[in-house]
Amino acid sequence: MSILANATEFFEHLQQSKLLTDARFDSALETLGELCESDAMTVAKALVKAGILTRLQAQRLLEGRTRGFFINQYRIDEVLGSGGMGWAYIARDLKTGEEVALKLLCEQNSEDAGLVTRFRLEAEAGQRLRHHAIVRTREIGKSVGLYGQVHYMVMDLVRGVGIDEFVAIGGPIAWPLVCHIAQHIAAGLQHAHRNGLIHRDLKPSNVLVDESGNAHILDFGLAVASKSVLDDEYSLAMIFGQDCLGTADYIAPEQARDSFQVDRRADLYSLGATMYFMLTGKVLFPDCEKRSDKIEAHWNREPRPIGELVPGLPDGVARIVHTLLAKDREQRFATARDVAFALKPFAEPKRVTFDFKQILDRRSAIARQRERMWSERAKRAAAASGLSVCSVDSKATRPTQAQMETVIRKDTKLSKQVDGSKELPPTH
């Protein structure tokens, strides 16, 4: 993608974007002084350093974009994360001045019934739940974008690190903190279960850990509540395959076989798999590469005993993990509350230290890598069909369920091919 070189063009794009009022624009020019005569990149860096623009805003302006900075009353400031369905941003509510998390379904997917259904299910489930261990959804809505409707949801902003990121950066987590995090997750699951919701996609990337070591559950996009959602279930199943509702490394055996006939104990199995990952830095069956092999292993193989991988792990903690991972759900804990009670003697809160700005920089680089990948896929599909990129049906370029899953080994590591030469450097 070409980058603006001329500062005059950059200022023109900045005015068109409406990111700054006329008064703030004039103030920005005064702040820049003689730098106004510099190149576009120098101007952009100076505005970011002065706190007038965010890094994301400056980068998009340099790429020649003047739209897409606002969704109704929300101004997009920074990338918060990305996935197969869309992007999440740190945004500012211009009515209240409050920072929020804004999650968008990609415009190209706005007419995709299955992805819209999953997105709506996630938002509606988040609106039903009010618990400190679950990220609250405040609002769900639609806006008009370049190619059609933009579906969005507004959530509380949690300045936390995903468990997958936590382990990727620092390795396995000490067992007292793991038990504390898992106790929080269990409390959140108990609240969801009591309100008739089964998560069905609990995994490290769907849990944020804040600086106090407390957990916050994300993404109820595969949550099932009652028979009233069966039509939505079949909509998802028709697209992704009935046995594909869930993430292979963390899916309960019975859910892999029949994702409709599950109960709360499916989430408890996923909690056990997540604890195993936190304690060891490994998924249950690291030798399995194919999804089908992973699912077969959940049914017919036992993971390596966790006590062999974690020296000094109390037998009581090992028993909790392996009870959660019982193949027969009747042999697991009956409720998430029982799990939280069992973890209590071993749980020890601990302050978690991380640089949230660096986390955001890392997520932004991953997001841009994904954006390039999907853009190239769309171009190839358009070339093959003889259509323009914008007119290509999203089904031609939509990620498969396997691609939508978080694969710890890949999604948490940046490709060496990521070209950062045209991107703004970190400002910290």
WOMO-V179355 format. One record per residue. RES is the residue in one small letter. SS is DSSP state (@ for helix, = for strand, . for the rest). PSI is psi in whole degrees, 0 to 359 (none if undefined). BURIAL is # if it has 16 or more other ideal C-beta (glycine too) atoms within 10 Angstrom, else .. Layout:
res=RES ss=SS psi=PSI burial=BURIAL
res=RES ss=SS psi=PSI burial=BURIAL
This chain:
res=m ss=. psi=132 burial=.
res=s ss=. psi=150 burial=.
res=i ss=. psi=134 burial=.
res=l ss=. psi=138 burial=#
res=a ss=. psi=329 burial=.
res=n ss=. psi=128 burial=.
res=a ss=@ psi=326 burial=#
res=t ss=@ psi=316 burial=.
res=e ss=@ psi=320 burial=.
res=f ss=@ psi=315 burial=#
res=f ss=@ psi=323 burial=#
res=e ss=@ psi=317 burial=.
res=h ss=@ psi=322 burial=#
res=l ss=@ psi=318 burial=#
res=q ss=@ psi=318 burial=.
res=q ss=@ psi=331 burial=.
res=s ss=@ psi=337 burial=#
res=k ss=. psi=18 burial=.
res=l ss=. psi=331 burial=#
res=l ss=. psi=141 burial=#
res=t ss=. psi=167 burial=.
res=d ss=@ psi=320 burial=.
res=a ss=@ psi=318 burial=.
res=r ss=@ psi=327 burial=.
res=f ss=@ psi=314 burial=.
res=d ss=@ psi=320 burial=.
res=s ss=@ psi=322 burial=.
res=a ss=@ psi=319 burial=#
res=l ss=@ psi=320 burial=.
res=e ss=@ psi=320 burial=.
res=t ss=@ psi=320 burial=#
res=l ss=@ psi=324 burial=#
res=g ss=@ psi=233 burial=.
res=e ss=@ psi=341 burial=.
res=l ss=@ psi=344 burial=.
res=c ss=@ psi=336 burial=#
res=e ss=@ psi=0 burial=.
res=s ss=. psi=184 burial=.
res=d ss=. psi=168 burial=.
res=a ss=@ psi=319 burial=#
res=m ss=@ psi=317 burial=#
res=t ss=@ psi=317 burial=.
res=v ss=@ psi=314 burial=#
res=a ss=@ psi=314 burial=#
res=k ss=@ psi=320 burial=#
res=a ss=@ psi=320 burial=#
res=l ss=@ psi=325 burial=#
res=v ss=@ psi=314 burial=#
res=k ss=@ psi=325 burial=.
res=a ss=. psi=354 burial=.
res=g ss=. psi=15 burial=.
res=i ss=. psi=323 burial=#
res=l ss=. psi=155 burial=#
res=t ss=. psi=166 burial=#
res=r ss=@ psi=319 burial=#
res=l ss=@ psi=314 burial=#
res=q ss=@ psi=314 burial=#
res=a ss=@ psi=317 burial=#
res=q ss=@ psi=316 burial=#
res=r ss=@ psi=323 burial=#
res=l ss=@ psi=320 burial=#
res=l ss=@ psi=330 burial=#
res=e ss=. psi=1 burial=.
res=g ss=. psi=12 burial=.
res=r ss=. psi=135 burial=.
res=t ss=. psi=355 burial=.
res=r ss=. psi=170 burial=.
res=g ss=. psi=12 burial=.
res=f ss=. psi=348 burial=#
res=f ss== psi=137 burial=#
res=i ss== psi=104 burial=#
res=n ss=. psi=240 burial=#
res=q ss=. psi=8 burial=.
res=y ss== psi=130 burial=#
res=r ss== psi=127 burial=#
res=i ss== psi=126 burial=#
res=d ss== psi=312 burial=#
res=e ss== psi=154 burial=#
res=v ss== psi=130 burial=#
res=l ss== psi=331 burial=#
res=g ss== psi=176 burial=#
res=s ss== psi=159 burial=#
res=g ss=. psi=190 burial=#
res=g ss=. psi=331 burial=#
res=m ss=. psi=330 burial=#
res=g ss== psi=202 burial=#
res=w ss== psi=155 burial=#
res=a ss== psi=142 burial=#
res=y ss== psi=155 burial=#
res=i ss== psi=126 burial=#
res=a ss== psi=162 burial=#
res=r ss== psi=125 burial=#
res=d ss== psi=111 burial=#
res=l ss=. psi=347 burial=.
res=k ss=. psi=324 burial=.
res=t ss=. psi=343 burial=.
res=g ss=. psi=4 burial=.
res=e ss=. psi=144 burial=.
res=e ss== psi=139 burial=.
res=v ss== psi=169 burial=#
res=a ss== psi=129 burial=#
res=l ss== psi=117 burial=#
res=k ss== psi=128 burial=#
res=l ss== psi=138 burial=#
res=l ss== psi=131 burial=#
res=c ss=. psi=139 burial=#
res=e ss=@ psi=324 burial=#
res=q ss=@ psi=342 burial=#
res=n ss=@ psi=5 burial=#
res=s ss=. psi=340 burial=#
res=e ss=. psi=8 burial=.
res=d ss=. psi=108 burial=#
res=a ss=@ psi=319 burial=.
res=g ss=@ psi=314 burial=#
res=l ss=@ psi=323 burial=#
res=v ss=@ psi=321 burial=#
res=t ss=@ psi=313 burial=#
res=r ss=@ psi=318 burial=#
res=f ss=@ psi=315 burial=#
res=r ss=@ psi=319 burial=#
res=l ss=@ psi=318 burial=#
res=e ss=@ psi=314 burial=#
res=a ss=@ psi=316 burial=#
res=e ss=@ psi=322 burial=#
res=a ss=@ psi=318 burial=#
res=g ss=@ psi=330 burial=#
res=q ss=@ psi=335 burial=#
res=r ss=@ psi=339 burial=.
res=l ss=. psi=138 burial=#
res=r ss=. psi=93 burial=.
res=h ss=. psi=144 burial=#
res=h ss=. psi=340 burial=.
res=a ss=. psi=11 burial=#
res=i ss== psi=130 burial=#
res=v ss=. psi=124 burial=#
res=r ss=. psi=136 burial=#
res=t ss== psi=125 burial=#
res=r ss== psi=324 burial=.
res=e ss== psi=148 burial=#
res=i ss== psi=138 burial=#
res=g ss== psi=184 burial=.
res=k ss== psi=153 burial=.
res=s ss== psi=169 burial=.
res=v ss== psi=127 burial=.
res=g ss=. psi=190 burial=#
res=l ss=. psi=322 burial=.
res=y ss=. psi=9 burial=.
res=g ss=. psi=205 burial=.
res=q ss== psi=145 burial=.
res=v ss== psi=119 burial=#
res=h ss== psi=135 burial=#
res=y ss== psi=159 burial=#
res=m ss== psi=147 burial=#
res=v ss== psi=128 burial=#
res=m ss== psi=164 burial=#
res=d ss=. psi=142 burial=.
res=l ss=. psi=119 burial=#
res=v ss=. psi=117 burial=#
res=r ss=. psi=80 burial=.
res=g ss=. psi=173 burial=#
res=v ss== psi=135 burial=#
res=g ss== psi=148 burial=#
res=i ss=@ psi=323 burial=#
res=d ss=@ psi=319 burial=#
res=e ss=@ psi=319 burial=#
res=f ss=@ psi=311 burial=#
res=v ss=@ psi=321 burial=#
res=a ss=@ psi=325 burial=#
res=i ss=@ psi=315 burial=.
res=g ss=@ psi=359 burial=.
res=g ss=. psi=189 burial=.
res=p ss=. psi=149 burial=#
res=i ss=. psi=142 burial=#
res=a ss=. psi=140 burial=.
res=w ss=@ psi=325 burial=#
res=p ss=@ psi=321 burial=#
res=l ss=@ psi=322 burial=#
res=v ss=@ psi=315 burial=#
res=c ss=@ psi=324 burial=#
res=h ss=@ psi=313 burial=#
res=i ss=@ psi=314 burial=#
res=a ss=@ psi=326 burial=#
res=q ss=@ psi=319 burial=#
res=h ss=@ psi=315 burial=#
res=i ss=@ psi=315 burial=#
res=a ss=@ psi=320 burial=#
res=a ss=@ psi=318 burial=#
res=g ss=@ psi=319 burial=#
res=l ss=@ psi=320 burial=#
res=q ss=@ psi=318 burial=#
res=h ss=@ psi=315 burial=#
res=a ss=@ psi=314 burial=#
res=h ss=@ psi=320 burial=#
res=r ss=@ psi=334 burial=.
res=n ss=. psi=15 burial=.
res=g ss=. psi=17 burial=.
res=l ss=. psi=134 burial=#
res=i ss== psi=126 burial=#
res=h ss=. psi=306 burial=#
res=r ss=. psi=1 burial=#
res=d ss=. psi=38 burial=#
res=l ss=. psi=129 burial=#
res=k ss=. psi=168 burial=#
res=p ss=@ psi=320 burial=#
res=s ss=@ psi=348 burial=#
res=n ss=@ psi=16 burial=#
res=v ss== psi=124 burial=#
res=l ss== psi=143 burial=#
res=v ss== psi=125 burial=#
res=d ss=. psi=183 burial=#
res=e ss=. psi=341 burial=.
res=s ss=. psi=359 burial=.
res=g ss=. psi=11 burial=#
res=n ss=. psi=149 burial=#
res=a ss== psi=150 burial=#
res=h ss== psi=117 burial=#
res=i ss== psi=137 burial=#
res=l ss=. psi=170 burial=#
res=d ss=. psi=84 burial=#
res=f ss=. psi=32 burial=#
res=g ss=. psi=342 burial=#
res=l ss=. psi=13 burial=#
res=a ss=. psi=141 burial=#
res=v ss== psi=136 burial=#
res=a ss=. psi=309 burial=#
res=s ss=. psi=182 burial=.
res=k ss=@ psi=341 burial=.
res=s ss=@ psi=342 burial=.
res=v ss=@ psi=12 burial=#
res=l ss=@ psi=323 burial=.
res=d ss=@ psi=319 burial=.
res=d ss=@ psi=321 burial=#
res=e ss=@ psi=312 burial=#
res=y ss=@ psi=328 burial=.
res=s ss=@ psi=315 burial=#
res=l ss=@ psi=316 burial=#
res=a ss=@ psi=324 burial=#
res=m ss=@ psi=328 burial=.
res=i ss=@ psi=309 burial=#
res=f ss=@ psi=346 burial=#
res=g ss=. psi=132 burial=.
res=q ss=@ psi=327 burial=.
res=d ss=@ psi=6 burial=#
res=c ss=@ psi=13 burial=#
res=l ss=. psi=89 burial=#
res=g ss=. psi=171 burial=#
res=t ss=. psi=128 burial=#
res=a ss=. psi=322 burial=#
res=d ss=. psi=344 burial=#
res=y ss=. psi=6 burial=#
res=i ss=. psi=140 burial=#
res=a ss=. psi=147 burial=#
res=p ss=@ psi=315 burial=#
res=e ss=@ psi=331 burial=#
res=q ss=@ psi=325 burial=#
res=a ss=@ psi=330 burial=#
res=r ss=@ psi=320 burial=.
res=d ss=. psi=99 burial=.
res=s ss=. psi=350 burial=#
res=f ss=. psi=321 burial=.
res=q ss=. psi=67 burial=.
res=v ss=. psi=160 burial=#
res=d ss=. psi=191 burial=.
res=r ss=@ psi=337 burial=#
res=r ss=@ psi=344 burial=#
res=a ss=@ psi=320 burial=#
res=d ss=@ psi=327 burial=#
res=l ss=@ psi=324 burial=#
res=y ss=@ psi=314 burial=#
res=s ss=@ psi=325 burial=#
res=l ss=@ psi=319 burial=#
res=g ss=@ psi=318 burial=#
res=a ss=@ psi=325 burial=#
res=t ss=@ psi=320 burial=#
res=m ss=@ psi=318 burial=#
res=y ss=@ psi=316 burial=#
res=f ss=@ psi=316 burial=#
res=m ss=@ psi=319 burial=#
res=l ss=@ psi=327 burial=#
res=t ss=@ psi=339 burial=#
res=g ss=. psi=10 burial=#
res=k ss=. psi=150 burial=#
res=v ss=. psi=171 burial=#
res=l ss=. psi=318 burial=#
res=f ss=. psi=77 burial=#
res=p ss=. psi=343 burial=.
res=d ss=. psi=349 burial=.
res=c ss=. psi=120 burial=#
res=e ss=. psi=320 burial=.
res=k ss=. psi=146 burial=.
res=r ss=@ psi=316 burial=#
res=s ss=@ psi=324 burial=.
res=d ss=@ psi=322 burial=.
res=k ss=@ psi=315 burial=#
res=i ss=@ psi=319 burial=#
res=e ss=@ psi=323 burial=.
res=a ss=@ psi=321 burial=#
res=h ss=@ psi=326 burial=#
res=w ss=@ psi=319 burial=.
res=n ss=@ psi=354 burial=.
res=r ss=. psi=152 burial=.
res=e ss=. psi=137 burial=.
res=p ss=. psi=161 burial=#
res=r ss=. psi=133 burial=.
res=p ss=. psi=130 burial=.
res=i ss=@ psi=332 burial=#
res=g ss=@ psi=334 burial=#
res=e ss=@ psi=338 burial=.
res=l ss=@ psi=341 burial=#
res=v ss=. psi=93 burial=#
res=p ss=. psi=137 burial=.
res=g ss=. psi=3 burial=.
res=l ss=. psi=125 burial=#
res=p ss=. psi=142 burial=.
res=d ss=@ psi=326 burial=.
res=g ss=@ psi=322 burial=.
res=v ss=@ psi=318 burial=#
res=a ss=@ psi=319 burial=#
res=r ss=@ psi=321 burial=.
res=i ss=@ psi=312 burial=#
res=v ss=@ psi=312 burial=#
res=h ss=@ psi=334 burial=#
res=t ss=@ psi=319 burial=#
res=l ss=@ psi=329 burial=#
res=l ss=. psi=13 burial=#
res=a ss=. psi=135 burial=#
res=k ss=. psi=318 burial=.
res=d ss=. psi=118 burial=.
res=r ss=@ psi=339 burial=#
res=e ss=@ psi=341 burial=.
res=q ss=@ psi=356 burial=.
res=r ss=. psi=178 burial=#
res=f ss=. psi=150 burial=#
res=a ss=. psi=323 burial=.
res=t ss=. psi=161 burial=#
res=a ss=@ psi=330 burial=#
res=r ss=@ psi=321 burial=#
res=d ss=@ psi=323 burial=.
res=v ss=@ psi=313 burial=#
res=a ss=@ psi=319 burial=#
res=f ss=@ psi=318 burial=.
res=a ss=@ psi=328 burial=#
res=l ss=@ psi=337 burial=#
res=k ss=. psi=315 burial=.
res=p ss=. psi=340 burial=.
res=f ss=. psi=347 burial=#
res=a ss=. psi=136 burial=#
res=e ss=. psi=112 burial=.
res=p ss=. psi=147 burial=.
res=k ss=. psi=139 burial=.
res=r ss=. psi=133 burial=.
res=v ss=. psi=127 burial=#
res=t ss=. psi=124 burial=.
res=f ss=. psi=157 burial=#
res=d ss=. psi=104 burial=.
res=f ss=@ psi=327 burial=.
res=k ss=@ psi=319 burial=.
res=q ss=@ psi=323 burial=.
res=i ss=@ psi=315 burial=#
res=l ss=@ psi=320 burial=#
res=d ss=@ psi=318 burial=#
res=r ss=@ psi=315 burial=#
res=r ss=@ psi=322 burial=#
res=s ss=@ psi=318 burial=#
res=a ss=@ psi=319 burial=#
res=i ss=@ psi=318 burial=#
res=a ss=@ psi=318 burial=#
res=r ss=@ psi=326 burial=#
res=q ss=@ psi=316 burial=.
res=r ss=@ psi=320 burial=#
res=e ss=@ psi=316 burial=.
res=r ss=@ psi=320 burial=.
res=m ss=@ psi=312 burial=.
res=w ss=@ psi=327 burial=#
res=s ss=@ psi=316 burial=.
res=e ss=@ psi=322 burial=.
res=r ss=@ psi=319 burial=.
res=a ss=@ psi=320 burial=#
res=k ss=@ psi=318 burial=.
res=r ss=@ psi=319 burial=.
res=a ss=@ psi=321 burial=#
res=a ss=@ psi=318 burial=#
res=a ss=@ psi=321 burial=.
res=a ss=@ psi=329 burial=.
res=s ss=@ psi=348 burial=.
res=g ss=. psi=16 burial=.
res=l ss=. psi=168 burial=.
res=s ss=. psi=160 burial=.
res=v ss=@ psi=319 burial=.
res=c ss=@ psi=336 burial=.
res=s ss=@ psi=356 burial=.
res=v ss=. psi=130 burial=#
res=d ss=. psi=135 burial=.
res=s ss=@ psi=338 burial=#
res=k ss=@ psi=336 burial=.
res=a ss=@ psi=333 burial=.
res=t ss=@ psi=0 burial=#
res=r ss=. psi=138 burial=#
res=p ss=. psi=146 burial=#
res=t ss=. psi=168 burial=.
res=q ss=@ psi=321 burial=#
res=a ss=@ psi=323 burial=.
res=q ss=@ psi=334 burial=.
res=m ss=@ psi=339 burial=#
res=e ss=. psi=156 burial=#
res=t ss=. psi=115 burial=#
res=v ss=. psi=109 burial=#
res=i ss=@ psi=317 burial=#
res=r ss=@ psi=332 burial=.
res=k ss=@ psi=312 burial=.
res=d ss=@ psi=339 burial=#
res=t ss=. psi=3 burial=#
res=k ss=. psi=134 burial=.
res=l ss=. psi=137 burial=.
res=s ss=. psi=144 burial=.
res=k ss=. psi=346 burial=.
res=q ss=. psi=356 burial=.
res=v ss=. psi=121 burial=.
res=d ss=. psi=106 burial=.
res=g ss=. psi=7 burial=.
res=s ss=. psi=335 burial=.
res=k ss=. psi=12 burial=.
res=e ss=. psi=153 burial=#
res=l ss=. psi=138 burial=#
res=p ss=. psi=160 burial=.
res=p ss=. psi=147 burial=.
res=t ss=. psi=356 burial=.
res=h ss=. psi=none burial=.
